[in-house]
Amino acid sequence: MAFWDQHGLNARRLQNNVEESKGDLHGIQAAHAEALLPSTRADAEIKRGLELGLEGAASIGDRTISCFSRGELPHYAGINTFLKMPYLEDVRRVGEYDAAILGVPFDIGTTYRSGTRFGPQAIRRISALYQTYNYELGVDLREQLKLCDLGDVFTIANIEKSFDQITKAVSHVMSQGTMPIILGGDHSIGYPCVRGVAENIDGDIGIIHLDRHIDIQEKDMDERMHTTPWFHATNIKNAKPKNLVQIGIGGWQVPRAGVQVGRERGTTIMTINDVETLGIDKVAEMALEVAWKGCKAVYLSFDIDSIDCGFVPGTGWPEPGGFLPREALKLMQLVAKEGLAAMEVVEVAPAYDISDTTALLAARAVLDVLATMTAHGKIGGK
């Protein structure tokens, strides 16, 4: 066979191989999966927007556009709830929803840079940049999940009274069979949030905690601060320290007092070095095994400062050398596949942020967890 004939034959074979292998691409599969998703709630939202916001001016060609902004679009307009989901003014109706967003604008437990009381506002505001559909996961949260925003817990200038408010709020949501998604706030809220979850679980609960800091000493400056949540959470009868997994710990901001408690209580601590050595999949497998052992539910705590501070400048305790955003998101997706009772995102301090990048990652973490749980049948159906 002549050289050019052989070359042409090889080229055709290569093209055929490429065409055959394209079907194995996640991107191609995701494109086909989108066709299976409904648009019922999106259509209803457009109809509602036209009714409440008036039809658009006569010159507007797209007749789904209303005169006053209602719903998702434009992303830069409107009054922001999380992902522009319905604001539920009557919190007694929270049981009608699969998951509920509640802000905890509290930073009295901060030991260095304050400002996380504005975290919930910042996360809600930038969440408007996202739509409800995720291409890779093949999920549309608007269509597959009933999600609402309850607004913020009324926290006050007293740590212990605010803790009581937070516990009551989280417990109320849990008692109605709805998943609480908590937007912090400093990390001291981990304790009252777990307390609110634990009193609604008939059995033990595990905790998976992403952070650079160990946060398990008893007190800091004579108070229960954002460096102490897991000491007090693991004193709760059904939140045992053996089911606490802490991932990403390390660097120069890990107090020895906390290390001593972790050692004494036998918690599972994994550093970023462990993550690099073992890989995200293995770390997730180990975390799930420890957190779920003998437990009925697992709580996820995502401290935004677990991410390398080059990616998240807007936090009170920035530390180099943490997770890459993609690593943390992948880890949380793997954890969420098994289901979660509740989730918190803490330590977003927008005054130090640049271009909303820190708040954006916080919102993305929540969306990825909810979408993963939806895709794996761990939430939804109301």
Long-range contacts (C-beta under 8 A, 24 or more apart in sequence): 26-136, 30-135, 30-136, 30-138, 33-138, 34-133, 34-135, 34-138, 36-138, 37-133, 37-138, 37-139, 37-140, 37-143, 37-144, 38-140, 38-143, 39-143, 40-143, 41-142, 41-143, 42-132, 42-140, 42-142, 42-143, 45-71, 45-72, 45-142, 46-71, 72-131, 72-132, 75-128, 75-129, 76-128, 78-128, 80-124, 80-125, 80-127, 80-128, 81-124, 81-149, 82-123, 82-124, 82-127, 82-147, 82-149, 82-181, 82-183, 82-363, 82-366, 83-127, 83-128, 83-130, 83-132, 83-141, 83-147, 83-363, 83-367, 84-127, 84-128, 85-147, 85-148, 85-149, 86-148, 86-149, 87-148, 87-149, 87-151, 88-148, 88-149, 88-150, 89-151, 91-150, 91-172, 94-148, 94-150, 94-172, 94-173, 94-176, 94-178, 95-176, 95-177, 95-178, 96-146, 96-382, 97-146, 97-147, 97-148, 97-178, 97-382, 98-145, 98-146, 98-147, 98-178, 98-179, 98-379, 98-380, 98-381, 98-382, 99-145, 99-146, 99-147, 99-148, 99-178, 99-179, 99-180, 99-181, 99-370, 99-379, 100-147, 100-148, 100-149, 100-150, 100-173, 100-178, 100-179, 100-180, 100-181, 101-147, 101-148, 101-149, 101-150, 101-181, 101-183, 101-366, 102-149, 102-150, 102-151, 102-152, 102-153, 102-169, 102-170, 102-173, 102-180, 102-181, 102-182, 102-183, 103-151, 103-152, 103-153, 103-182, 103-183, 103-185, 104-152, 104-153, 104-155, 104-166, 104-169, 104-182, 104-183, 104-184, 104-185, 104-189, 104-193, 105-152, 105-153, 105-155, 105-185, 106-153, 106-155, 106-162, 106-166, 106-184, 106-185, 106-186, 106-188, 106-189, 107-185, 107-186, 107-316, 107-349, 108-155, 108-157, 108-158, 108-159, 108-162, 108-186, 108-188, 109-159, 109-186, 109-187, 109-188, 109-189, 109-223, 109-224, 109-225, 109-226, 109-228, 110-186, 110-225, 110-226, 110-316, 111-220, 111-221, 111-225, 111-226, 111-227, 112-316, 112-317, 113-315, 113-316, 113-317, 113-349, 113-352, 114-316, 114-349, 115-316, 115-349, 115-350, 115-351, 115-352, 116-184, 116-185, 116-186, 116-315, 116-316, 116-346, 116-347, 116-348, 116-349, 117-155, 117-185, 118-349, 118-350, 118-351, 119-183, 119-184, 119-185, 119-346, 119-347, 119-348, 119-349, 119-350, 119-359, 119-362, 120-152, 120-183, 120-184, 120-185, 121-350, 122-314, 122-348, 122-350, 122-353, 122-356, 122-358, 122-359, 123-183, 123-345, 123-348, 123-359, 123-362, 123-363, 123-366, 124-149, 124-183, 125-356, 125-359, 126-356, 126-359, 126-360, 126-363, 127-363, 127-367, 129-360, 130-363, 130-364, 130-367, 134-367, 134-368, 134-371, 137-368, 137-371, 137-372, 137-375, 138-375, 139-371, 139-374, 139-375, 141-367, 141-370, 141-371, 141-374, 144-374, 144-380, 145-370, 145-374, 145-379, 145-380, 146-380, 146-382, 147-370, 159-188, 159-223, 159-224, 159-225, 160-224, 162-192, 163-188, 163-189, 163-191, 163-192, 163-195, 163-224, 164-192, 166-192, 166-193, 166-196, 167-192, 167-193, 167-195, 167-196, 167-199, 168-196, 169-196, 170-195, 170-196, 170-197, 170-342, 171-195, 171-196, 171-197, 171-199, 171-200, 174-200, 174-341, 174-342, 175-200, 179-340, 179-341, 179-342, 179-343, 179-379, 180-342, 180-343, 181-342, 181-343, 181-344, 181-345, 181-366, 181-370, 182-342, 182-343, 182-344, 182-345, 182-346, 183-344, 183-345, 183-348, 183-362, 183-366, 184-344, 184-345, 184-346, 184-347, 184-348, 185-344, 185-346, 185-347, 186-225, 186-226, 186-316, 186-346, 186-347, 187-211, 187-213, 187-215, 187-226, 187-227, 187-229, 187-301, 187-303, 187-346, 187-347, 188-224, 188-225, 188-226, 188-228, 188-229, 189-229, 189-344, 189-346, 190-215, 190-229, 190-230, 190-233, 190-301, 190-344, 190-346, 191-224, 191-228, 191-229, 191-230, 191-232, 191-233, 193-299, 193-342, 193-344, 194-229, 194-233, 194-236, 194-239, 194-299, 195-233, 195-236, 197-297, 197-299, 197-341, 197-342, 198-236, 198-237, 198-238, 198-239, 201-238, 201-296, 201-297, 201-341, 202-296, 203-238, 203-295, 203-296, 203-297, 204-238, 204-239, 204-240, 204-243, 204-294, 204-295, 204-296, 205-238, 205-239, 205-243, 205-295, 205-296, 205-297, 205-298, 205-299, 205-341, 206-243, 206-244, 206-245, 206-290, 206-291, 206-292, 206-293, 206-295, 206-297, 206-298, 206-299, 207-233, 207-234, 207-239, 207-243, 207-244, 207-245, 207-291, 207-298, 207-299, 207-301, 208-245, 208-247, 208-287, 208-288, 208-291, 208-298, 208-299, 208-300, 208-301, 208-335, 209-244, 209-245, 209-246, 209-247, 209-301, 209-303, 210-247, 210-248, 210-301, 210-302, 210-303, 210-306, 210-323, 210-328, 210-331, 210-332, 211-246, 211-247, 211-248, 211-249, 211-301, 211-303, 211-305, 211-306, 212-248, 212-249, 212-250, 212-251, 212-253, 212-254, 212-303, 212-305, 212-306, 212-317, 212-319, 212-321, 212-322, 213-249, 213-253, 213-254, 213-258, 213-303, 213-305, 213-317, 213-319, 214-246, 214-249, 214-254, 214-255, 214-258, 214-259, 214-262, 214-269, 215-246, 215-258, 215-303, 216-244, 216-246, 216-258, 216-261, 216-262, 216-265, 216-267, 217-255, 217-257, 217-258, 217-261, 218-257, 218-261, 220-255, 226-316, 226-346, 226-347, 227-255, 227-258, 229-301, 230-267, 231-258, 231-261, 234-265, 234-267, 241-265, 241-266, 241-267, 242-266, 242-267, 242-290, 242-293, 243-290, 243-291, 243-292, 243-293, 243-294, 243-295, 244-268, 244-291, 245-270, 245-286, 245-287, 245-290, 245-291, 246-270, 247-274, 247-275, 247-283, 247-287, 247-306, 247-331, 248-272, 248-275, 248-306, 248-322, 248-323, 248-328, 250-321, 251-319, 251-320, 251-321, 251-322, 252-319, 253-317, 253-319, 272-321, 272-322, 272-323, 275-323, 275-327, 280-327, 280-330, 280-331, 280-334, 281-334, 283-331, 284-331, 284-334, 284-335, 285-334, 287-331, 287-335, 288-334, 288-335, 288-338, 292-338, 297-339, 297-340, 297-341, 298-335, 298-338, 298-339, 298-340, 298-341, 299-340, 299-341, 299-342, 299-343, 299-344, 300-332, 300-335, 300-336, 300-340, 300-342, 300-343, 300-344, 300-369, 301-343, 301-344, 301-346, 302-328, 302-332, 302-343, 302-344, 302-345, 302-346, 302-362, 302-365, 303-346, 303-347, 304-345, 304-346, 304-347, 304-348, 304-358, 304-361, 304-362, 305-347, 307-361, 311-357, 311-358, 311-361, 312-357, 312-358, 312-361, 313-352, 313-353, 313-354, 313-357, 313-358, 314-348, 314-349, 314-350, 314-351, 314-352, 314-353, 314-354, 314-356, 314-357, 314-358, 314-359, 315-347, 315-348, 315-349, 315-352, 315-358, 316-347, 316-349, 316-352, 317-347, 318-352, 325-361, 325-364, 328-365, 329-364, 329-365, 329-368, 332-365, 332-368, 332-369, 332-372, 333-368, 333-369, 333-372, 336-368, 336-369, 336-372, 336-373, 336-376, 336-378, 337-372, 337-373, 337-376, 337-378, 338-378, 339-373, 339-376, 339-378, 339-379, 340-369, 340-373, 340-378, 343-369
